[in-house]
Structures are given as C-alpha cells and as structure tokens.
Amino acid sequence: DIGELAVTISINNIASAGAEPIGIMLTILLAPRMREAKLKAIMEQIDAACHRYNVQVVGGHTEVTSVVNQPLISVTTVGKVKKGKMVSTGGAKPGMDLVLTKWIGLEGTSIIAKDHEKELLQRLPQSLVDKAKSFDEYLSVLPESYVAVKHGVAAMHDVTEGGIFGALWEMGQASQVGLDVDLKAIPVKQETIEICEFFGINPYELISSGAMLIATADGTGLVRKLKDAGIEATIIGKTNDSNDKRVLSSDEVRFLEPPKADALYSVKSVEELN
C-alpha cells in the first residue's frame, strides 16, 4: 500500500498544521527490475487517495534508477490556511489538556499484520490478524483536524515514527512545557497489544499515524465535539510549567527521552526470534 500510505501520511502533516490540503507533488524512483504493472498499481492507489482527500497531483517526476532496490516515493503536499491561523507543534501552554484521537499503533499494527501474517497466524487467530490489517482505514487525521481547529487548539502533532512517547516528547520540547501523562488513559487496541507482545516491541514507541495529539484549554469540550463527529478521543494528561515530561502508571514514573528508532524497525522474523 505504498501509494496510499505516501499520500495519507503527507496530507496528515498538513492537517496537523490546521491547514486544508489542495494538491500534491510526487517523486517516484523505481528499481530497474520493477514491472510496469507494479507502477500502475501504485498510481491507482495514489489516484484513489487523492480522490478521497479531494486533492490533485499538480506535478512530479518518475524515474527508473539503479540507486534504489525497491520503490521510493517522496510526496510534497500543498495546503492553505488563513493568515495567523496555522497551528504548530510548539504552541502548547502550561495547564492545557492533552487530547489523543483514536488509538496508538494503528499504522504499525497494520504494517506488521500484512508483512508478517504467516508468522502471526502460528499463534494468533485469523480474525485478529485480519482486524489488525484493516487498521489502515483509520490513518487519516483530516477529520479530527477540522473539528479541532473549529473548537480552538494551541498545538497539534500527528503521531508518527517514535509512537506516542515520541510525539509527547516532541510536543513538550517544541512548546517548552512539561507533561504529566496517565499511561492507562492512552487508548490502544487489543490487536496492537497482541501483535506487539508477539514480536516483543513497545506499542507506545510504534509508528501511530491515524492518532492526533492535541493541546487545548478545553479538553472535555473537544472530546465531546470529536465524539459527536464519530471520532474517538481521550484526555491523556496535562501540560505544566516544569521541564519534566512524565508518564505516570500507578506508583511508577517514566521520564520521556528524545525518540530513537521506531519499534517497527525492531520487528524480526520468527527464525530470528528463535
């Protein structure tokens, strides 16, 4: 699903700034051994995604080169926003609510379920793996962006590489605020938990496109409006005037650090695990 993912993730970056996407520019690099049918499939995915998000391909470049050994897509999204209305990752102030939409780990769970289906089926039921594969239907954050901007927010950040722990650290660092986050309040699907346990990875450090981290003065009101729009949302913590970015779980405290490699890159085959 490289074409679909490339467009969706790029548009999410625009959405997290509170802007409306209007077009994309593509650069596609293909390995010499790649067949034309594969390129056609990628372009069909891109076309379908553009139609869904009401954007157009306004330019780009496609090239066959030995520099790559698999398809590589670079997407630049163009959007529009009213002057002075752009939302940044660094706009949070002390005392604000931290709201998270949908669930963490959606993208990573879907990718792992598709790439390692045979291995997962050795231990997990087909229904669970199929459900996990379908999580890619939740990856757009455009809907929550529209609701959040209308409600009024100080900062937004789409949760991508590094997972929710990475996104929290990045928002706190960019805003120069501290954070107190309730680990048990962070929403996560059971399918994500099962798959992460299978491969021994941390779901809180797993790429999580589809979830939006939002700082707002009225988290309760925003959660209500998001749920009225059919979007799951939860208050997971608050900002403060310290430098500490803390995740609290019962009597345990974890201090967040700059994100490292995403947990997705730690997934190993069954042979490697054994």
N, C-alpha and C positions, 0 to 999 in steps of 0.2 A: 504493500500500500504506500510506496514511497511518494507517488504523486499526490495522493490525498493528504498524507501527513505533512509534506513540504508546504502546501498551500495553507492548511489549517493552522499549523504552528506559527507561520509568518503572520497570518491575519490576527492570531491571538496577541502578538506583540503590539499591533496597532490598537486592538481592543483594550489592552491593559493601560494604554495611554488615554483612554476615553475618546478615541477618535473613530471615525467611520471609514472603513476601507473602501476604496473605489477602484483599484487596479493593482496588478502585479506585473513584475518583470522577471523573466526566467533565464537562468543559465543552466544548460543541461550538458554534462560531459558523459560520454558513453565509451565503454571499452570496445576495441575493435571486434571482439568475438560476439558482441551482443547482436541479437537478431532484431530485424525491423518490427516484428510482432510485439516484442517487449516494449519498444519505444511507443508503439501505438497504444498499448495498454496503459503506459504511464500518462500519455497525453489524454486519454479518455478519463483517467482518474482526475487529472488537473482540470479538465473541462467540466466534469461533474461538480467538483468542489467550487469552482468559480461560479457556476450556475447557482449553487446552494447559497453562497455568500453574496451573490449579486455584484460580483466584480468581474473585470475584464483583464485579459492578458494584453498589456499595452506595449510589450516589446520583449526582446530576449535574444538568446544565442544558443544554438545547438551544435555540438562538435563531437566527432569521434577521435579519441586520442589514446595513445598507449600509456599516458601518465596515470590513468585510473584503471582499476581492475574490476570495478562494479559501477553502476550508475551513480552519478553525483548530481544533485540538484541544488542550486542556490536560488532563493526567492527573495526579491525585494518588494515589499508591499507599500503602496502609496495610499495615504488616507487624508482625511480632512477633519479639522476641529476648529471651533470658534476661538478667536484670539483670546488668550488668557484663560482658556478652559482646559488646557492639556493637563492630564493627571500624571504624576510621576511616582516612581517607587519611593522617592525620598521626601514625601510630603506629610508623613505621619507626625503627630504631636503627642506629648505625654498625656495620659489619661484617656486615650481613644480605645475603642473596641476593635479587636481583630476578628474579622469575619472570614470564614473559609467556605467557598461554594463546592457543592457536590462532594467528591471523595478523593483522597490522596491515591497515588499509584495507578491511576486509570490507564495512562498510556503505557507505562512499563509493564503492567499486568497483561494488557492486550498483546504487546510485542512478544513477551516471553511465552504466552499461551500459543501464539501462532508459530513461533520459531522452535519451540520445544514440546509440541503437542504429544508426540510419541512417548517421550520420556515421562511427561506428567501423567499420561494415562496408565503408566505402570503402578501408580499409587492413588491417583485421584479419579473420580467418576467423570464420564464423558460430559454429563450435564454441566458440571462445574467448569470444565475446560472450555466448553462452548460458550458459557456465560462470560467467562473471562475474555475470550476472543472478541466478544461483542462490545467490550467497553470502549472501543474506538468511536462509537456513536455519541459519546459524551464529550469529545475532545474540544469542541468549540466553546470559547468563553464569551463570544459576542453577546448572547442573550443577557448574561448577568452584567456585562459591561454597560449595556443600555439602561438597565434598571438602576444600577449603582450610580451612574453619572446623574441620572434624573433625581435620585434621592439625595445625593450630595456625599462625596467621599473626599478624603485627604490624600490617599495613596492606594494604588493597585499594583499587583505583581502577579503575572501568571506563573504558576508553579511548574517549572520545567526541570532541567538537569539539577541534580542535587536534592530533589524532593522537597517536602515541606520544611525540613530542617534547613536546607539551603536557602529557600525563599524567605523564611523568617529572619535568618541571619542577614541576608541581603537587604531586606526592608529596614531592619533595625539599624544596620550600618549606614545605609543611604540617608536615613532620616535622623541619624544621631540620637536615637532613643533606645531605652532598654525595653525588654519584653518579659512578660510573665505569661506563659502558655501552659494550659492544662492538657497534658498528653492524652488523657482519657476522653477529652472533648473532641479530639481530632478525628473526623469521620473516615473510616476505612472499610472497604467491602471485605466480606469473609473470603471471597475468592482471591483477593490480593494477599490476605494473611496466609492462606493455604499455599499459594504458589511461592511466596517469599520464604516460608518455612521449608518448603521442598528444596530450594536452592541455597538456603542459609544466608539470605540477604535481608537488609533492614528496609521495611516498607516506607519508613519515614525519610529514607535517603534515595528513594526510587523516583525516577522521572515521572512527573504527575501532570502533564498537560491535560486540561479539562477542569482543573481546580484553579480558582482565582482567590488570592489572598488580598483582603481589603481592609484598610484602616479608616474608621469613620467615628464621628462623635456620637452617633445613634445606631449602634449595632442592632438593638432589638427591633427598631423600625425598619432597618434594611433587611434583616432576616425575614420579617413579616412580608415585605413587598416582594422579595425574591420568591418566597414560597407561594405567594398569590400568583406569581408568574410561572409556577410549576418548577422552580429551581430549588433544589435542596441547599440549605445554608445553615451554618452553625457559628456561634461566637466561641472562639477557642482561647481567648486571652485578652490582655490589655497591654498597652504601651505604658512606660513610666519614664521618669527623668533620670534614671541611672544609666550606666554603661553596660549593665549585665543583660544578657539575652538568655533567659532561663526557661527550661521546660520542666514542669513540676509533675510528679507522679507519686501519689501517696506521700511518703516521707523522703522520697528521693528527688534530688535536684540535678539536672544536667545543664551545663553551660554550653551554649552553642558555639561552634567554631566555624571559620570560613569553610564553605563546601569544598569537598575533594571530588574524586571521580565518582560518577553516579553509580549506584548499586547495580544498575543494569549491566555494567561492564564487568561485574564480578560473577555473572551467571556462567556456570560451567556445565558441560555435558555430564551425563551420568557416569561415563567412563572416567572423566576427570575427577568427579566427586569420589569415586571408588578407588 
